[in-house]
Amino acid sequence: MERIVKRGFGSDNNAGIHPEILNELISVNQGHVIGYGHDVYTDKAIEIFKQQLGDNAETFFVFTGTAANVLGLSAITRAWNSIITASTAHLEQDECGAPEKMTGCKVLTVDTPDGKVDAGLIEKHMHGIDFEHHSQPKVISITQSTEMGTVYTAAEIRKLADFAHSNGMLLHMDGARIANAAVTLNLPFKAFTTDAGVDVLSFGGTKNGMLSGEAICFLRPGLSDDFKYIRKQGMQLASKMRFISAQYIAYFRNDLWKLNATHSNLMAKIFADRLQEFSELKITQSVQSNGIFVIMPQSVAEKMKEHYFFYPWDEKRSEYRLMTSWDTTIEDIEGFIVLLKRELIK
């Protein structure tokens, strides 16, 4: 089989593993350690998360982002609850109904033009409280960075957290691209999670240079008391957990996460600037992380996709998503631009 080396713009999931993380995996692949997370590497990774998120943070590792979201939500809901999120969120669009199947909860959505929810949008779901015929709102789930490439400020998150807590609810954050948000905000993770009132955080690294494995971080005491059983029943307790934990050790060492996310964000800015040179195109969202949403003629997009992989976002208006990664290069962008120019003048 021919080895594929050309980088596209379909997803940061499509990028490879950062060499420093690969080297870390090799370095911990020595001898025997106790399985199921009872090892020095997992202990060290958990301590790093406490340093990043606060002493009360309780961290559990799982295999996938979907598992992180679904099991984290399972820990803080009952089957008669509802979870409120943006209509573009992974919980609604990209997890195959797993949140509803596994939690038993009803997922309620709000439409938002930029992927960010606020208290005003959520109000429509705040009814039927303490009425047994109606699912009871329990969690607001936000994504940071959002699926639209936008970023919540710490103040916006705090406002949502205050709204949730004042209504007896909790705030969950899907942090699949949390590193990109931290770079944009120029803030430590704790400032826009724990300190902003987030209760449960799915902390991802796969989209930013890791191989696999995600972290579920409970930021309020008492929320994780039974989680070890939930994780086991959810089939997410890794026997050789050191190979998830070690990745996070490398990820945080010397701020590798920041170097990777800074690069992918910068590539997105450069890419967006180049795309704006063409009057035939329209960028539809603020480029605040590593995602670009652009309207381009469908015929041109189809020709471009013969050479570069990327996804349609809204086919009705010919809107496409272009994602940059930790390994995107200027040459990748220039190659796309050269071809785009050729197709536009035909």
Backbone torsions as a table, in degrees:
resi	resn	phi	psi	omega
1	MET	NA	137.4	-179.3
2	GLU	-69.4	134.4	179.2
3	ARG	-77.4	126.5	-179.2
4	ILE	-89.6	122.2	-178.1
5	VAL	-120.4	-15.3	-176.2
6	LYS	-70.6	131.2	178.7
7	ARG	-88.2	134.0	175.1
8	GLY	-109.8	-162.3	-176.8
9	PHE	-129.9	28.5	-177.5
10	GLY	-75.4	-42.7	-176.6
11	SER	-167.7	148.0	172.5
12	ASP	-70.5	-12.5	171.9
13	ASN	-68.3	-22.7	-175.4
14	ASN	-79.5	-13.5	179.8
15	ALA	-72.0	160.7	178.5
16	GLY	-79.7	-166.3	-178.6
17	ILE	-95.5	137.4	178.0
18	HIS	-63.9	137.4	-177.5
19	PRO	-54.7	-34.9	-179.5
20	GLU	-67.5	-31.5	177.4
21	ILE	-75.4	-39.5	174.5
22	LEU	-59.8	-43.3	179.4
23	ASN	-63.4	-36.2	178.4
24	GLU	-65.1	-40.2	177.7
25	LEU	-61.9	-40.7	177.5
26	ILE	-65.0	-40.4	-175.4
27	SER	-67.1	-30.7	-179.2
28	VAL	-91.2	-1.6	-179.8
29	ASN	-86.3	52.4	-177.3
30	GLN	-129.5	127.6	173.6
31	GLY	64.4	-163.9	-178.1
32	HIS	-108.7	141.9	167.2
33	VAL	-133.4	160.0	179.9
34	ILE	-66.3	140.4	-176.0
35	GLY	-82.4	179.0	174.4
36	TYR	61.2	29.1	174.1
37	GLY	91.6	2.8	179.8
38	HIS	-94.7	57.7	-175.1
39	ASP	-137.2	164.3	-174.9
40	VAL	-67.9	-29.8	-178.4
41	TYR	-70.3	-42.0	177.9
42	THR	-66.7	-41.1	176.6
43	ASP	-57.9	-43.1	-178.5
44	LYS	-66.8	-41.9	-179.7
45	ALA	-64.7	-40.9	178.3
46	ILE	-63.0	-38.9	177.6
47	GLU	-65.9	-37.6	177.5
48	ILE	-61.9	-41.1	178.9
49	PHE	-64.8	-34.6	175.1
50	LYS	-64.4	-39.2	176.8
51	GLN	-64.1	-35.7	-177.8
52	GLN	-80.6	-33.4	-170.2
53	LEU	-118.6	-8.8	-179.5
54	GLY	115.6	156.4	-173.9
55	ASP	-64.0	-23.8	-178.7
56	ASN	-83.4	-6.5	-177.3
57	ALA	-66.5	127.9	175.0
58	GLU	-113.4	119.2	-170.1
59	THR	-115.5	136.7	178.7
60	PHE	-132.2	135.8	-177.9
61	PHE	-97.5	141.7	177.6
62	VAL	-135.7	177.1	-175.0
63	PHE	-81.8	-40.9	-168.5
64	THR	-130.1	163.1	177.3
65	GLY	-66.8	-38.9	177.0
66	THR	-60.5	-43.1	178.2
67	ALA	-62.7	-40.8	179.7
68	ALA	-60.0	-46.8	179.4
69	ASN	-65.0	-52.1	-171.9
70	VAL	-67.5	-45.2	-178.6
71	LEU	-72.5	-36.0	175.1
72	GLY	-60.5	-41.9	177.7
73	LEU	-70.2	-34.6	178.1
74	SER	-59.4	-33.5	-176.3
75	ALA	-70.8	-21.9	-172.7
76	ILE	-119.0	11.9	-179.7
77	THR	-131.3	164.7	167.7
78	ARG	-120.3	164.5	-171.0
79	ALA	-61.8	-21.9	-179.0
80	TRP	-90.5	4.0	179.0
81	ASN	-85.3	167.7	170.9
82	SER	-125.0	152.2	179.5
83	ILE	-118.1	126.6	-175.5
84	ILE	-105.5	130.1	-176.9
85	THR	-152.0	171.8	177.0
86	ALA	-70.8	148.1	-179.4
87	SER	-64.7	-19.5	178.5
88	THR	-91.3	-4.3	-173.7
89	ALA	-66.2	152.3	175.3
90	HIS	-57.0	-36.4	179.2
91	LEU	-54.1	-35.9	-178.0
92	GLU	-92.4	-39.6	-167.8
93	GLN	-99.8	-31.0	-164.1
94	ASP	-127.8	15.4	-178.2
95	GLU	-122.9	21.9	167.4
96	CYS	54.9	31.5	-179.7
97	GLY	76.3	6.8	-177.7
98	ALA	-59.1	-40.4	179.4
99	PRO	-58.1	-42.8	-179.4
100	GLU	-72.6	-41.1	-179.7
101	LYS	-64.0	-46.0	-171.4
102	MET	-84.7	-32.2	179.6
103	THR	-92.4	-24.4	-173.5
104	GLY	79.1	-2.3	-176.8
105	CYS	-81.4	159.4	171.9
106	LYS	-89.5	129.7	175.5
107	VAL	-94.6	120.0	179.0
108	LEU	-108.0	138.0	-175.3
109	THR	-117.4	158.1	171.4
110	VAL	-127.0	141.5	177.6
111	ASP	-86.1	132.6	-178.6
112	THR	-143.0	134.3	-174.2
113	PRO	-68.9	-23.3	-175.7
114	ASP	-119.8	11.9	178.3
115	GLY	83.9	-3.9	-177.0
116	LYS	-103.9	130.8	177.4
117	VAL	-97.5	156.0	174.5
118	ASP	-141.1	172.8	-174.6
119	ALA	-60.5	-36.4	-179.9
120	GLY	-61.0	-39.1	179.1
121	LEU	-70.9	-33.1	-176.0
122	ILE	-76.2	-23.7	-174.5
123	GLU	-51.6	-34.3	-176.1
124	LYS	-62.7	-21.1	179.8
125	HIS	-96.0	-1.2	-176.1
126	MET	-92.9	70.7	177.1
127	HIS	-148.1	168.8	-177.2
128	GLY	69.3	25.2	-177.2
129	ILE	-69.3	130.2	-179.5
130	ASP	65.0	23.6	178.7
131	PHE	-111.9	116.2	-168.5
132	GLU	-66.9	-11.2	178.0
133	HIS	-86.7	-0.5	-172.6
134	HIS	-128.4	135.7	175.1
135	SER	-61.0	142.6	-173.3
136	GLN	-97.7	118.5	179.8
137	PRO	-58.1	128.4	-176.6
138	LYS	-128.4	-33.5	-174.0
139	VAL	-135.9	136.4	164.3
140	ILE	-100.8	127.1	179.4
141	SER	-115.1	124.9	178.0
142	ILE	-119.7	159.5	179.4
143	THR	-116.7	133.5	-176.4
144	GLN	-136.2	111.0	-7.1
145	SER	-67.0	157.3	-176.8
146	THR	-72.8	169.0	177.0
147	GLU	-65.4	-13.4	177.4
148	MET	-96.6	6.0	178.5
149	GLY	81.8	5.1	-179.5
150	THR	-92.3	166.3	-172.5
151	VAL	-130.7	131.1	172.7
152	TYR	-74.4	138.6	170.3
153	THR	-78.0	163.0	177.2
154	ALA	-60.7	-36.9	-180.0
155	ALA	-66.7	-39.1	177.8
156	GLU	-64.6	-39.2	179.1
157	ILE	-67.5	-43.2	178.1
158	ARG	-59.7	-40.1	179.4
159	LYS	-64.1	-41.6	177.2
160	LEU	-66.4	-41.4	179.0
161	ALA	-62.5	-43.5	179.2
162	ASP	-62.8	-40.8	177.9
163	PHE	-62.8	-46.0	-180.0
164	ALA	-60.7	-50.4	-175.1
165	HIS	-66.3	-35.6	179.1
166	SER	-69.0	-17.7	178.2
167	ASN	-108.0	18.4	177.3
168	GLY	70.0	26.9	-177.7
169	MET	-114.6	175.2	178.2
170	LEU	-123.3	159.3	179.1
171	LEU	-113.6	122.7	177.1
172	HIS	-109.4	141.2	176.8
173	MET	-120.8	123.6	170.2
174	ASP	-85.4	104.8	-176.2
175	GLY	-103.5	44.3	179.3
176	ALA	-57.5	-36.2	177.7
177	ARG	-119.6	41.4	-176.4
178	ILE	-65.3	-29.9	179.2
179	ALA	-64.8	-40.1	178.6
180	ASN	-63.7	-36.8	177.6
181	ALA	-67.7	-41.6	-179.4
182	ALA	-60.9	-38.8	178.8
183	VAL	-66.7	-44.3	179.5
184	THR	-61.4	-44.2	-178.1
185	LEU	-76.9	-19.5	-174.1
186	ASN	55.6	46.5	-179.3
187	LEU	-131.2	151.4	170.9
188	PRO	-67.5	156.4	-177.3
189	PHE	-56.2	-40.5	-176.1
190	LYS	-59.8	-32.4	-174.3
191	ALA	-66.0	-30.9	-178.6
192	PHE	-116.1	16.8	172.9
193	THR	-124.9	-87.5	-178.0
194	THR	-55.7	-51.5	-175.8
195	ASP	-69.9	-19.7	179.9
196	ALA	-94.7	0.7	173.9
197	GLY	98.8	7.9	176.8
198	VAL	-66.3	136.8	-177.9
199	ASP	-95.4	-43.3	-179.5
200	VAL	-133.7	134.5	-175.9
201	LEU	-127.1	128.7	167.3
202	SER	-92.6	113.9	-173.9
203	PHE	-106.5	110.1	-176.0
204	GLY	-100.8	153.5	174.1
205	GLY	-136.8	-10.0	-175.8
206	THR	-61.2	-34.9	-178.6
207	LYS	-80.5	-0.2	-174.9
208	ASN	-131.3	33.9	172.0
209	GLY	112.0	-8.1	178.5
210	MET	-85.5	165.5	178.0
211	LEU	-79.2	-55.2	-178.9
212	SER	-169.9	171.0	179.3
213	GLY	99.7	133.4	-180.0
214	GLU	-131.3	166.1	-179.1
215	ALA	-119.6	138.0	171.1
216	ILE	-106.2	121.1	-175.2
217	CYS	-117.8	116.6	176.1
218	PHE	-92.7	120.9	-169.8
219	LEU	-103.0	-6.3	177.3
220	ARG	-118.2	130.9	-178.6
221	PRO	-56.1	141.0	175.6
222	GLY	96.2	-15.6	-176.6
223	LEU	-78.9	-20.8	-173.7
224	SER	-105.0	11.5	-170.1
225	ASP	-55.0	-40.5	-176.7
226	ASP	-107.6	13.5	-169.4
227	PHE	-68.8	-28.7	-178.8
228	LYS	-60.4	-30.6	177.8
229	TYR	-76.4	-37.8	177.9
230	ILE	-63.7	-43.0	179.5
231	ARG	-63.3	-42.7	-179.4
232	LYS	-65.4	-47.1	178.2
233	GLN	-64.2	-28.1	177.8
234	GLY	-81.5	5.2	175.1
235	MET	62.5	35.2	-176.7
236	GLN	-122.0	14.3	176.3
237	LEU	-88.0	107.4	-176.5
238	ALA	-75.8	129.9	177.0
239	SER	-69.7	-44.1	178.3
240	LYS	-100.5	63.1	-172.8
241	MET	-65.7	-20.6	-179.3
242	ARG	-56.5	-26.8	-176.4
243	PHE	-81.2	-12.6	166.0
244	ILE	-87.4	-49.6	-176.3
245	SER	-58.5	-43.3	-177.2
246	ALA	-61.1	-33.3	179.0
247	GLN	-62.3	-40.5	179.5
248	TYR	-69.9	-31.3	176.1
249	ILE	-61.0	-47.0	177.9
250	ALA	-67.9	-36.1	-177.5
251	TYR	-60.7	-40.1	-178.4
252	PHE	-89.3	-19.6	-178.5
253	ARG	-63.9	130.5	178.5
254	ASN	53.6	28.1	177.3
255	ASP	54.7	43.2	176.2
256	LEU	-58.1	-38.9	178.3
257	TRP	-55.3	-40.4	-176.3
258	LYS	-72.2	-41.1	177.9
259	LEU	-60.6	-44.5	-179.2
260	ASN	-65.5	-47.1	-177.5
261	ALA	-69.2	-36.4	176.8
262	THR	-61.2	-41.8	-180.0
263	HIS	-65.3	-47.5	-177.5
264	SER	-66.3	-37.1	175.5
265	ASN	-63.3	-43.4	-179.7
266	LEU	-63.5	-42.1	178.6
267	MET	-61.5	-36.7	177.9
268	ALA	-65.7	-40.6	178.5
269	LYS	-63.3	-45.7	179.7
270	ILE	-63.3	-43.4	179.6
271	PHE	-61.1	-46.2	-179.9
272	ALA	-62.0	-41.7	178.5
273	ASP	-60.4	-40.9	179.5
274	ARG	-68.2	-39.8	179.8
275	LEU	-64.9	-32.7	-178.9
276	GLN	-70.0	-8.5	176.4
277	GLU	-72.7	-14.4	-176.6
278	PHE	-104.2	117.9	-178.5
279	SER	-66.3	-19.7	-179.4
280	GLU	-75.5	-12.2	-177.1
281	LEU	-108.2	155.4	175.4
282	LYS	-140.2	120.5	174.8
283	ILE	-82.5	127.4	-169.1
284	THR	-98.7	-16.9	-179.0
285	GLN	-127.9	152.8	172.1
286	SER	-62.0	133.5	-178.8
287	VAL	-89.2	92.8	-174.3
288	GLN	-109.2	-8.7	177.3
289	SER	-140.7	-123.4	-176.0
290	ASN	-117.9	24.6	177.2
291	GLY	-119.7	139.1	177.7
292	ILE	-124.5	130.0	177.7
293	PHE	-114.3	121.6	-170.2
294	VAL	-138.9	136.6	172.3
295	ILE	-90.6	126.0	176.1
296	MET	-140.0	155.2	179.0
297	PRO	-53.5	134.1	-175.5
298	GLN	-59.6	-39.7	-179.2
299	SER	-62.9	-36.5	178.0
300	VAL	-69.8	-43.6	-179.8
301	ALA	-60.0	-41.0	-179.4
302	GLU	-64.8	-37.0	176.8
303	LYS	-68.1	-41.0	179.5
304	MET	-63.4	-37.1	-177.7
305	LYS	-69.9	-12.2	173.3
306	GLU	-72.1	-18.2	-176.3
307	HIS	-117.6	-31.1	-178.2
308	TYR	-131.4	130.4	179.9
309	PHE	-82.4	128.1	170.7
310	PHE	-157.8	165.4	-172.3
311	TYR	-103.5	146.1	165.6
312	PRO	-71.8	148.5	177.3
313	TRP	-110.0	-54.0	177.0
314	ASP	-130.1	95.5	-173.9
315	GLU	-65.9	-25.8	-179.4
316	LYS	-63.9	-32.8	179.4
317	ARG	-115.5	18.2	174.8
318	SER	58.0	45.5	178.7
319	GLU	-101.2	136.1	-175.6
320	TYR	-127.7	153.2	177.8
321	ARG	-108.4	130.1	175.7
322	LEU	-119.2	124.4	-178.0
323	MET	-114.7	135.8	172.5
324	THR	-100.2	164.4	-173.3
325	SER	-135.3	176.6	-179.7
326	TRP	-63.9	-21.4	-177.8
327	ASP	-110.3	9.5	175.7
328	THR	-63.9	140.8	-180.0
329	THR	-117.3	162.0	173.6
330	ILE	-59.0	-36.8	-179.9
331	GLU	-63.4	-36.9	175.8
332	ASP	-59.8	-46.0	-178.5
333	ILE	-66.0	-45.2	-178.3
334	GLU	-64.6	-36.3	176.4
335	GLY	-61.6	-41.3	177.9
336	PHE	-64.2	-44.6	-177.1
337	ILE	-64.6	-42.0	179.0
338	VAL	-60.1	-46.5	180.0
339	LEU	-67.0	-39.9	179.5
340	LEU	-61.5	-44.2	179.1
341	LYS	-60.0	-41.0	179.6
342	ARG	-63.3	-41.8	-177.5
343	GLU	-72.8	-34.5	-178.2
344	LEU	-70.2	-28.1	-177.6
345	ILE	-91.8	-2.4	179.9
346	LYS	-67.0	NA	NA
